[in-house]
């Protein structure tokens, strides 16, 4: 009985070690919001509410969300994305620019 308890404990410790080591490799992807490049975050915040699913605003939104995007890639597109997302603010949605416009995205 004592030997069985030791074997069970060894098996559980092995599984715990594997689970802990594998979670370290997935943590950055799951926690990408905390490591998001600052300019990408700004583009996301500006373009996300206006994204209707196609066009330059959508491309900017996708760029900002892409985990492969770096600060440099977002900085290179920042001016274009800010211009697109500002120029379209309120177009086609009755002038609404609040966070509720996100729900409108899925209705169109």
C-alpha positions as CSV (number, residue, x, y, z in Angstrom):
1,X,0.0,0.0,0.0
2,X,2.8,2.4,0.8
3,X,4.5,1.6,-2.5
4,X,1.3,2.4,-4.4
5,X,0.9,5.7,-2.6
6,X,4.5,6.6,-3.6
7,X,3.9,5.7,-7.2
8,X,0.7,7.7,-7.3
9,X,2.5,10.7,-5.8
10,X,5.4,10.4,-8.3
11,X,2.9,10.2,-11.2
12,X,1.0,13.3,-9.9
13,X,4.3,15.3,-9.5
14,X,5.3,14.3,-13.0
15,X,2.0,15.6,-14.4
16,X,2.2,18.8,-12.4
17,X,5.7,19.4,-13.7
18,X,4.6,18.9,-17.3
19,X,1.6,21.1,-16.8
20,X,3.7,23.9,-15.3
21,X,6.3,23.8,-18.0
22,X,3.8,23.8,-20.8
23,X,1.9,26.7,-19.4
24,X,5.0,28.8,-19.5
25,X,5.1,28.4,-23.3
26,X,1.4,29.4,-23.7
27,X,1.3,32.3,-21.2
28,X,2.7,35.0,-23.5
29,X,0.1,34.3,-26.2
30,X,-2.7,34.1,-23.7
31,X,-1.4,37.3,-22.0
32,X,-0.8,39.2,-25.3
33,X,-2.7,42.2,-24.1
34,X,0.0,43.0,-21.6
35,X,2.8,42.8,-24.1
36,X,1.0,44.5,-26.9
37,X,3.1,47.2,-28.6
38,X,1.9,50.7,-27.5
39,X,1.3,52.0,-31.0
40,X,-0.6,48.8,-32.0
41,X,-2.8,49.3,-28.9
42,X,-3.6,53.0,-29.9
43,X,-4.5,51.8,-33.5
44,X,-6.8,49.1,-32.0
45,X,-8.5,51.5,-29.7
46,X,-9.1,54.0,-32.5
47,X,-10.1,51.6,-35.3
48,X,-11.9,48.8,-33.5
49,X,-15.2,50.6,-32.9
50,X,-15.3,51.7,-36.6
51,X,-14.5,48.4,-38.2
52,X,-17.3,47.2,-40.4
53,X,-15.4,44.2,-41.8
54,X,-13.7,45.4,-45.0
55,X,-11.4,48.2,-46.2
56,X,-8.6,50.2,-44.7
57,X,-10.2,50.5,-41.2
58,X,-10.5,46.7,-41.1
59,X,-6.9,46.3,-42.2
60,X,-5.7,48.7,-39.5
61,X,-7.8,46.9,-36.9
62,X,-6.4,43.5,-38.0
63,X,-2.8,44.9,-38.0
64,X,-3.2,46.1,-34.5
65,X,-4.6,42.7,-33.3
66,X,-2.0,40.6,-35.1
67,X,0.3,39.0,-32.6
68,X,3.1,39.2,-35.2
69,X,2.8,43.0,-35.4
70,X,5.7,44.9,-33.7
71,X,6.0,48.4,-32.5
72,X,7.8,49.2,-35.8
73,X,5.1,47.8,-38.1
74,X,2.4,49.6,-36.2
75,X,4.3,52.9,-36.1
76,X,4.8,52.7,-39.9
77,X,1.1,52.5,-40.4
78,X,-0.1,54.8,-37.5
79,X,-0.6,58.0,-39.5
80,X,-2.5,56.2,-42.3
81,X,-4.6,54.3,-39.8
82,X,-5.4,57.3,-37.6
83,X,-6.4,59.2,-40.8
84,X,-8.7,56.4,-42.0
85,X,-10.2,55.8,-38.6
86,X,-10.8,59.5,-37.9
87,X,-12.1,60.4,-41.3
88,X,-14.7,57.7,-41.1
89,X,-15.8,58.4,-37.5
90,X,-19.6,58.2,-37.5
91,X,-20.0,57.6,-41.3
92,X,-22.8,55.2,-42.0
93,X,-23.8,54.7,-38.4
94,X,-25.9,57.7,-37.7
95,X,-23.0,59.6,-36.1
96,X,-22.8,57.1,-33.2
97,X,-19.2,56.8,-32.0
98,X,-19.7,55.3,-28.6
99,X,-18.7,51.8,-27.5
100,X,-22.1,50.5,-28.4
101,X,-21.2,50.8,-32.1
102,X,-19.4,47.5,-31.7
103,X,-22.7,45.7,-31.6
104,X,-23.6,47.4,-34.9
105,X,-20.6,45.8,-36.5
106,X,-22.1,42.4,-36.3
107,X,-25.5,43.5,-37.7
108,X,-24.1,44.6,-41.1
